């Protein structure tokens, strides 16, 4: 999944300053970590004792 954020500020001379941030890798890594944890639990026999 992809996230898009805009930050807008005004400097001391009244000029608009803008910055754009795109978040892709962080969200994908979180999903991968969740999948790995589920796989680990299955390998260790969670819920099958």
PyMOL Python script that loads the backbone (N, CA, C, O; Angstrom):
from pymol import cmd

cmd.read_pdbstr("""\
ATOM      1  N   UNK A   1       0.842  -1.183   0.000  1.00  0.00           N
ATOM      2  CA  UNK A   1       0.000   0.000   0.000  1.00  0.00           C
ATOM      3  C   UNK A   1       0.884   1.242   0.000  1.00  0.00           C
ATOM      4  O   UNK A   1       2.022   1.205   0.467  1.00  0.00           O
ATOM      5  N   UNK A   2       0.357   2.324  -0.521  1.00  0.00           N
ATOM      6  CA  UNK A   2       1.156   3.530  -0.677  1.00  0.00           C
ATOM      7  C   UNK A   2       0.525   4.691   0.071  1.00  0.00           C
ATOM      8  O   UNK A   2      -0.688   4.900   0.024  1.00  0.00           O
ATOM      9  N   UNK A   3       1.366   5.437   0.759  1.00  0.00           N
ATOM     10  CA  UNK A   3       0.881   6.610   1.487  1.00  0.00           C
ATOM     11  C   UNK A   3       1.490   7.876   0.924  1.00  0.00           C
ATOM     12  O   UNK A   3       2.647   7.876   0.503  1.00  0.00           O
ATOM     13  N   UNK A   4       0.728   8.949   0.913  1.00  0.00           N
ATOM     14  CA  UNK A   4       1.199  10.215   0.359  1.00  0.00           C
ATOM     15  C   UNK A   4       0.838  11.333   1.323  1.00  0.00           C
ATOM     16  O   UNK A   4      -0.314  11.461   1.739  1.00  0.00           O
ATOM     17  N   UNK A   5       1.828  12.136   1.673  1.00  0.00           N
ATOM     18  CA  UNK A   5       1.595  13.215   2.635  1.00  0.00           C
ATOM     19  C   UNK A   5       2.179  14.523   2.118  1.00  0.00           C
ATOM     20  O   UNK A   5       3.237  14.536   1.490  1.00  0.00           O
ATOM     21  N   UNK A   6       1.486  15.612   2.386  1.00  0.00           N
ATOM     22  CA  UNK A   6       1.965  16.956   2.047  1.00  0.00           C
ATOM     23  C   UNK A   6       2.132  17.765   3.322  1.00  0.00           C
ATOM     24  O   UNK A   6       1.288  17.719   4.217  1.00  0.00           O
ATOM     25  N   UNK A   7       3.231  18.509   3.394  1.00  0.00           N
ATOM     26  CA  UNK A   7       3.445  19.425   4.510  1.00  0.00           C
ATOM     27  C   UNK A   7       3.663  20.802   3.904  1.00  0.00           C
ATOM     28  O   UNK A   7       4.532  20.972   3.049  1.00  0.00           O
ATOM     29  N   UNK A   8       2.881  21.788   4.338  1.00  0.00           N
ATOM     30  CA  UNK A   8       2.989  23.139   3.799  1.00  0.00           C
ATOM     31  C   UNK A   8       3.224  24.108   4.953  1.00  0.00           C
ATOM     32  O   UNK A   8       2.550  24.040   5.980  1.00  0.00           O
ATOM     33  N   UNK A   9       4.193  25.017   4.772  1.00  0.00           N
ATOM     34  CA  UNK A   9       4.495  26.011   5.807  1.00  0.00           C
ATOM     35  C   UNK A   9       4.782  27.346   5.137  1.00  0.00           C
ATOM     36  O   UNK A   9       5.035  27.400   3.933  1.00  0.00           O
ATOM     37  N   UNK A  10       4.745  28.402   5.901  1.00  0.00           N
ATOM     38  CA  UNK A  10       5.044  29.743   5.394  1.00  0.00           C
ATOM     39  C   UNK A  10       6.301  30.239   6.108  1.00  0.00           C
ATOM     40  O   UNK A  10       6.368  30.231   7.337  1.00  0.00           O
ATOM     41  N   UNK A  11       7.302  30.675   5.322  1.00  0.00           N
ATOM     42  CA  UNK A  11       8.519  31.175   5.960  1.00  0.00           C
ATOM     43  C   UNK A  11       8.344  32.636   6.380  1.00  0.00           C
ATOM     44  O   UNK A  11       7.267  33.208   6.211  1.00  0.00           O
ATOM     45  N   UNK A  12       9.392  33.234   6.922  1.00  0.00           N
ATOM     46  CA  UNK A  12       9.311  34.596   7.464  1.00  0.00           C
ATOM     47  C   UNK A  12       8.965  35.660   6.437  1.00  0.00           C
ATOM     48  O   UNK A  12       8.489  36.732   6.810  1.00  0.00           O
ATOM     49  N   UNK A  13       9.192  35.399   5.145  1.00  0.00           N
ATOM     50  CA  UNK A  13       8.909  36.384   4.101  1.00  0.00           C
ATOM     51  C   UNK A  13       7.564  36.138   3.425  1.00  0.00           C
ATOM     52  O   UNK A  13       7.250  36.771   2.417  1.00  0.00           O
ATOM     53  N   UNK A  14       6.776  35.230   3.970  1.00  0.00           N
ATOM     54  CA  UNK A  14       5.455  34.974   3.418  1.00  0.00           C
ATOM     55  C   UNK A  14       5.447  34.029   2.239  1.00  0.00           C
ATOM     56  O   UNK A  14       4.432  33.929   1.550  1.00  0.00           O
ATOM     57  N   UNK A  15       6.542  33.329   1.980  1.00  0.00           N
ATOM     58  CA  UNK A  15       6.582  32.367   0.876  1.00  0.00           C
ATOM     59  C   UNK A  15       6.076  31.009   1.352  1.00  0.00           C
ATOM     60  O   UNK A  15       6.331  30.595   2.482  1.00  0.00           O
ATOM     61  N   UNK A  16       5.368  30.342   0.483  1.00  0.00           N
ATOM     62  CA  UNK A  16       4.883  29.000   0.819  1.00  0.00           C
ATOM     63  C   UNK A  16       5.998  27.992   0.582  1.00  0.00           C
ATOM     64  O   UNK A  16       6.667  28.003  -0.451  1.00  0.00           O
ATOM     65  N   UNK A  17       6.176  27.135   1.554  1.00  0.00           N
ATOM     66  CA  UNK A  17       7.144  26.048   1.435  1.00  0.00           C
ATOM     67  C   UNK A  17       6.380  24.732   1.498  1.00  0.00           C
ATOM     68  O   UNK A  17       5.566  24.528   2.399  1.00  0.00           O
ATOM     69  N   UNK A  18       6.634  23.847   0.555  1.00  0.00           N
ATOM     70  CA  UNK A  18       5.923  22.574   0.536  1.00  0.00           C
ATOM     71  C   UNK A  18       6.885  21.404   0.471  1.00  0.00           C
ATOM     72  O   UNK A  18       7.948  21.500  -0.143  1.00  0.00           O
ATOM     73  N   UNK A  19       6.524  20.320   1.092  1.00  0.00           N
ATOM     74  CA  UNK A  19       7.322  19.100   1.038  1.00  0.00           C
ATOM     75  C   UNK A  19       6.383  17.906   0.890  1.00  0.00           C
ATOM     76  O   UNK A  19       5.344  17.833   1.546  1.00  0.00           O
ATOM     77  N   UNK A  20       6.758  16.988   0.035  1.00  0.00           N
ATOM     78  CA  UNK A  20       5.939  15.810  -0.181  1.00  0.00           C
ATOM     79  C   UNK A  20       6.713  14.575   0.272  1.00  0.00           C
ATOM     80  O   UNK A  20       7.896  14.433  -0.036  1.00  0.00           O
ATOM     81  N   UNK A  21       6.047  13.686   1.001  1.00  0.00           N
ATOM     82  CA  UNK A  21       6.674  12.446   1.442  1.00  0.00           C
ATOM     83  C   UNK A  21       5.833  11.272   0.965  1.00  0.00           C
ATOM     84  O   UNK A  21       4.612  11.261   1.123  1.00  0.00           O
ATOM     85  N   UNK A  22       6.493  10.296   0.386  1.00  0.00           N
ATOM     86  CA  UNK A  22       5.797   9.101  -0.080  1.00  0.00           C
ATOM     87  C   UNK A  22       6.269   7.928   0.761  1.00  0.00           C
ATOM     88  O   UNK A  22       7.464   7.639   0.810  1.00  0.00           O
ATOM     89  N   UNK A  23       5.347   7.253   1.418  1.00  0.00           N
ATOM     90  CA  UNK A  23       5.698   6.096   2.241  1.00  0.00           C
ATOM     91  C   UNK A  23       5.228   4.818   1.595  1.00  0.00           C
ATOM     92  O   UNK A  23       4.028   4.555   1.510  1.00  0.00           O
ATOM     93  N   UNK A  24       6.179   4.020   1.138  1.00  0.00           N
ATOM     94  CA  UNK A  24       5.820   2.748   0.512  1.00  0.00           C
ATOM     95  C   UNK A  24       6.501   1.598   1.252  1.00  0.00           C
ATOM     96  O   UNK A  24       5.832   0.666   1.698  1.00  0.00           O
ATOM     97  N   UNK A  25       7.815   1.661   1.383  1.00  0.00           N
ATOM     98  CA  UNK A  25       8.594   0.553   1.931  1.00  0.00           C
ATOM     99  C   UNK A  25       8.210   0.241   3.368  1.00  0.00           C
ATOM    100  O   UNK A  25       8.096  -0.932   3.725  1.00  0.00           O
ATOM    101  N   UNK A  26       8.010   1.242   4.193  1.00  0.00           N
ATOM    102  CA  UNK A  26       7.720   1.010   5.613  1.00  0.00           C
ATOM    103  C   UNK A  26       6.439   0.198   5.777  1.00  0.00           C
ATOM    104  O   UNK A  26       6.395  -0.732   6.582  1.00  0.00           O
ATOM    105  N   UNK A  27       5.410   0.537   5.028  1.00  0.00           N
ATOM    106  CA  UNK A  27       4.155  -0.189   5.149  1.00  0.00           C
ATOM    107  C   UNK A  27       4.312  -1.623   4.659  1.00  0.00           C
ATOM    108  O   UNK A  27       3.767  -2.545   5.267  1.00  0.00           O
ATOM    109  N   UNK A  28       5.050  -1.824   3.566  1.00  0.00           N
ATOM    110  CA  UNK A  28       5.250  -3.175   3.060  1.00  0.00           C
ATOM    111  C   UNK A  28       6.053  -4.003   4.050  1.00  0.00           C
ATOM    112  O   UNK A  28       5.765  -5.187   4.229  1.00  0.00           O
ATOM    113  N   UNK A  29       7.054  -3.415   4.697  1.00  0.00           N
ATOM    114  CA  UNK A  29       7.853  -4.140   5.681  1.00  0.00           C
ATOM    115  C   UNK A  29       6.987  -4.575   6.848  1.00  0.00           C
ATOM    116  O   UNK A  29       7.142  -5.692   7.342  1.00  0.00           O
ATOM    117  N   UNK A  30       6.076  -3.716   7.303  1.00  0.00           N
ATOM    118  CA  UNK A  30       5.190  -4.084   8.408  1.00  0.00           C
ATOM    119  C   UNK A  30       4.351  -5.295   8.036  1.00  0.00           C
ATOM    120  O   UNK A  30       4.174  -6.198   8.854  1.00  0.00           O
ATOM    121  N   UNK A  31       3.835  -5.329   6.822  1.00  0.00           N
ATOM    122  CA  UNK A  31       3.022  -6.459   6.394  1.00  0.00           C
ATOM    123  C   UNK A  31       3.871  -7.724   6.345  1.00  0.00           C
ATOM    124  O   UNK A  31       3.414  -8.793   6.750  1.00  0.00           O
ATOM    125  N   UNK A  32       5.118  -7.612   5.846  1.00  0.00           N
ATOM    126  CA  UNK A  32       5.996  -8.767   5.772  1.00  0.00           C
ATOM    127  C   UNK A  32       6.309  -9.291   7.166  1.00  0.00           C
ATOM    128  O   UNK A  32       6.321 -10.505   7.370  1.00  0.00           O
ATOM    129  N   UNK A  33       6.560  -8.415   8.129  1.00  0.00           N
ATOM    130  CA  UNK A  33       6.866  -8.847   9.490  1.00  0.00           C
ATOM    131  C   UNK A  33       5.692  -9.607  10.083  1.00  0.00           C
ATOM    132  O   UNK A  33       5.894 -10.618  10.755  1.00  0.00           O
ATOM    133  N   UNK A  34       4.472  -9.144   9.850  1.00  0.00           N
ATOM    134  CA  UNK A  34       3.298  -9.837  10.367  1.00  0.00           C
ATOM    135  C   UNK A  34       3.216 -11.246   9.786  1.00  0.00           C
ATOM    136  O   UNK A  34       2.914 -12.200  10.503  1.00  0.00           O
ATOM    137  N   UNK A  35       3.484 -11.375   8.484  1.00  0.00           N
ATOM    138  CA  UNK A  35       3.418 -12.688   7.853  1.00  0.00           C
ATOM    139  C   UNK A  35       4.488 -13.603   8.427  1.00  0.00           C
ATOM    140  O   UNK A  35       4.223 -14.780   8.672  1.00  0.00           O
ATOM    141  N   UNK A  36       5.701 -13.081   8.649  1.00  0.00           N
ATOM    142  CA  UNK A  36       6.768 -13.899   9.199  1.00  0.00           C
ATOM    143  C   UNK A  36       6.413 -14.373  10.599  1.00  0.00           C
ATOM    144  O   UNK A  36       6.684 -15.524  10.940  1.00  0.00           O
ATOM    145  N   UNK A  37       5.815 -13.518  11.415  1.00  0.00           N
ATOM    146  CA  UNK A  37       5.431 -13.916  12.768  1.00  0.00           C
ATOM    147  C   UNK A  37       4.403 -15.039  12.714  1.00  0.00           C
ATOM    148  O   UNK A  37       4.482 -15.986  13.497  1.00  0.00           O
ATOM    149  N   UNK A  38       3.445 -14.948  11.807  1.00  0.00           N
ATOM    150  CA  UNK A  38       2.435 -15.992  11.689  1.00  0.00           C
ATOM    151  C   UNK A  38       3.095 -17.307  11.275  1.00  0.00           C
ATOM    152  O   UNK A  38       2.766 -18.364  11.814  1.00  0.00           O
ATOM    153  N   UNK A  39       4.029 -17.243  10.315  1.00  0.00           N
ATOM    154  CA  UNK A  39       4.721 -18.449   9.871  1.00  0.00           C
ATOM    155  C   UNK A  39       5.518 -19.061  11.014  1.00  0.00           C
ATOM    156  O   UNK A  39       5.530 -20.281  11.179  1.00  0.00           O
ATOM    157  N   UNK A  40       6.183 -18.226  11.804  1.00  0.00           N
ATOM    158  CA  UNK A  40       6.984 -18.723  12.926  1.00  0.00           C
ATOM    159  C   UNK A  40       6.094 -19.432  13.936  1.00  0.00           C
ATOM    160  O   UNK A  40       6.445 -20.505  14.425  1.00  0.00           O
ATOM    161  N   UNK A  41       4.966 -18.852  14.247  1.00  0.00           N
ATOM    162  CA  UNK A  41       4.053 -19.472  15.205  1.00  0.00           C
ATOM    163  C   UNK A  41       3.586 -20.837  14.679  1.00  0.00           C
ATOM    164  O   UNK A  41       3.479 -21.793  15.448  1.00  0.00           O
ATOM    165  N   UNK A  42       3.317 -20.925  13.405  1.00  0.00           N
ATOM    166  CA  UNK A  42       2.875 -22.193  12.833  1.00  0.00           C
ATOM    167  C   UNK A  42       4.005 -23.223  12.900  1.00  0.00           C
ATOM    168  O   UNK A  42       3.748 -24.392  13.188  1.00  0.00           O
ATOM    169  N   UNK A  43       5.242 -22.815  12.641  1.00  0.00           N
ATOM    170  CA  UNK A  43       6.382 -23.729  12.692  1.00  0.00           C
ATOM    171  C   UNK A  43       6.622 -24.239  14.108  1.00  0.00           C
ATOM    172  O   UNK A  43       7.012 -25.393  14.288  1.00  0.00           O
ATOM    173  N   UNK A  44       6.398 -23.402  15.110  1.00  0.00           N
ATOM    174  CA  UNK A  44       6.644 -23.787  16.494  1.00  0.00           C
ATOM    175  C   UNK A  44       5.487 -24.595  17.080  1.00  0.00           C
ATOM    176  O   UNK A  44       5.587 -25.079  18.207  1.00  0.00           O
ATOM    177  N   UNK A  45       4.398 -24.748  16.340  1.00  0.00           N
ATOM    178  CA  UNK A  45       3.282 -25.567  16.797  1.00  0.00           C
ATOM    179  C   UNK A  45       2.319 -24.848  17.719  1.00  0.00           C
ATOM    180  O   UNK A  45       1.679 -25.486  18.555  1.00  0.00           O
ATOM    181  N   UNK A  46       2.199 -23.541  17.591  1.00  0.00           N
ATOM    182  CA  UNK A  46       1.257 -22.788  18.427  1.00  0.00           C
ATOM    183  C   UNK A  46      -0.160 -23.275  18.144  1.00  0.00           C
ATOM    184  O   UNK A  46      -0.568 -23.373  16.987  1.00  0.00           O
ATOM    185  N   UNK A  47      -0.895 -23.574  19.182  1.00  0.00           N
ATOM    186  CA  UNK A  47      -2.286 -23.972  19.033  1.00  0.00           C
ATOM    187  C   UNK A  47      -2.475 -25.442  18.714  1.00  0.00           C
ATOM    188  O   UNK A  47      -3.610 -25.892  18.554  1.00  0.00           O
ATOM    189  N   UNK A  48      -1.395 -26.202  18.619  1.00  0.00           N
ATOM    190  CA  UNK A  48      -1.513 -27.624  18.288  1.00  0.00           C
ATOM    191  C   UNK A  48      -1.102 -28.510  19.452  1.00  0.00           C
ATOM    192  O   UNK A  48      -0.988 -29.722  19.273  1.00  0.00           O
ATOM    193  N   UNK A  49      -0.876 -27.956  20.637  1.00  0.00           N
ATOM    194  CA  UNK A  49      -0.423 -28.760  21.790  1.00  0.00           C
ATOM    195  C   UNK A  49      -1.608 -29.416  22.481  1.00  0.00           C
ATOM    196  O   UNK A  49      -1.430 -30.130  23.468  1.00  0.00           O
TER     197      UNK A  49
END
""", "prot")
cmd.dss("prot")
cmd.show_as("cartoon", "prot")
cmd.util.cbc("prot")
cmd.orient("prot")
